[in-house]
Amino acid sequence: SGKTTLVKIISGLITNFEGEIYIDNILIKDNNLLRKSAFLVQQNSNVIDESIYENITFETYKSKKNKKFQHSISNTNLLNLYEDIEDTKLGSSGSTLSGGEKQRIALARMFYNLKDIIIFDEATNSLDQDNEKLILKNLYKLKKNRIIVFISHDQRKVIEICKSIYKIQNQRIVKKK
């Protein structure tokens, strides 16, 4: 209990809270810094009625050769879907997509807009095992240059990529690993 609230505080979405946030023993006083530095991928992600490209980049379609875009869809196994429906609008709230496809689009946004702090709030729950494994493998490559917070009920999913594991217990954060 409290995990989602905690990640919303860390990502700068909630500003009215008691307590302090430290990163590398430095007190963070400016929530705008957190908002600019953090990318939050939630369990239920929003998809707009535009193309895959526009959903990931939030830009109008420019070029198939956009390397950042190609890298982001490759990291999330969206290349085939993109090639199949390249310019197709995805419907209201992504109604033309499965839950896993919507989630992979949200994860591709994260790879496209890499930030110093990446926060996953149950962000791989709607993925099949193969896609989850691929995305976690690609996430592992990012860990040395970023702070990654991974909220999950299933510790086995992230044990290999996490340096430390914490549990919220009796309204306190307790280190488990």
Disulfide bonds with the S-S distance in Angstrom:
none
